[in-house]
Amino acid sequence: MNSQIETLIKQATDKLSAEGVVSSAFEIRLLLAEAIGCEPGEVLSSSAALSPQQQQRFAEFIKQRCRHIPADKIIGHKGFYKYEFAVSGDVLSPRPETELLVEAALEEMRRRPCRSLLELGVGSGCVILSLLAEIPSLCGIGIDISAAALEIAARNAETLGVKSRIEWKQADWFAADFVALFSQRFDLIVSNPPYIAAREIPLLEAEVRDYDPRLALDGGTDGLASYRCIAEVAPALLNEGGKIFLEVGEGQAGAVANLFAEQGFVPENILRDLAGTERCVILKK
Ligand SMILES: C[S@@+](CC[C@H](N)C(=O)[O-])C[C@H]1O[C@@H](n2cnc3c(N)ncnc32)[C@H](O)[C@@H]1O
């Protein structure tokens, strides 16, 4: 490894750990790659000396990371599933565990033709846009209560080349006229709604508590408020035999499946993420 790069990585690692910031070697390489203007995989093999501007940029990134700003929010993009998504303070940072929702929905779509997809709560658009990018015949509607999130999602749709197959709606699923916004029913719904119990939000790590939007986290008193509401509206939005794929928080899968069963859904499967946590609930109308 280039000795300058070795020194910069060591200094950054020491600084972050002195500030009590938990940061992986990969994340430091990601910030360094962004400062240099190369791919993260090229950092360690790079032999060129960093210019003063590149060094200054990296120092600025590390300063921001010391304030617990997540790396993706510093550089303005994050890899999710197979694609790169623009992110900002207005959207939840895409999480690796949410890739399970994409994989599960894709498996279903590859088994059974699915033409229309609805995502409730798109954030950066990482879920619905990954699905559209994988299935060229698929069209979708993505809704979010946040206009700023929808702007980021629309930017990502353009980058991924799926803009012509998606429609965005700014809407609140708690609103009395929510279902009336839709003139069609869907073959499949995906959603990763906010699921943190409100009292637990102050206890979250600073990267999440202070830099993910509250709207993307707050699941009400018991974390299940959005699921309760979505269980009530989903039957009117799904075609007969249609399915809903939901991401859930740790320990919520059983309660979420019951909420939907009370509205007539048939629980089909509960999938675990790579950490072994029940993460995705699949139900059929
Ligand atoms: C946990 S984030 C998920 C974002 C993205 N789908 C992902 O998986 O990264 C939940 C999203 O739901 C949106 N949301 C929260 N409450 C909502 C509501 N009542 N109606 C519509 N959207 C809502 C938030 O703005 C946020 O973008």
The ligand as an ORCA input file, in Angstrom:
! r2SCAN-3c Opt
* xyz 0 1
  C     -38.191      3.499      7.124
  S     -38.321      4.655      5.807
  C     -38.118      3.573      4.419
  C     -37.530      4.240      3.213
  C     -37.128      3.281      2.087
  N     -38.263      2.536      1.602
  C     -36.059      2.318      2.562
  O     -36.373      1.147      2.802
  O     -34.904      2.750      2.708
  C     -40.055      4.999      5.840
  C     -40.553      6.039      4.854
  O     -41.961      6.198      5.067
  C     -42.299      7.563      4.995
  N     -43.497      7.772      5.833
  C     -43.554      7.822      7.175
  N     -44.820      8.020      7.592
  C     -45.585      8.098      6.481
  C     -46.976      8.291      6.261
  N     -47.826      8.448      7.276
  N     -47.428      8.299      4.996
  C     -46.569      8.144      3.954
  N     -45.233      7.968      4.095
  C     -44.741      7.929      5.345
  C     -41.090      8.297      5.517
  O     -41.044      9.632      5.034
  C     -39.941      7.414      5.025
  O     -39.441      7.870      3.799
*
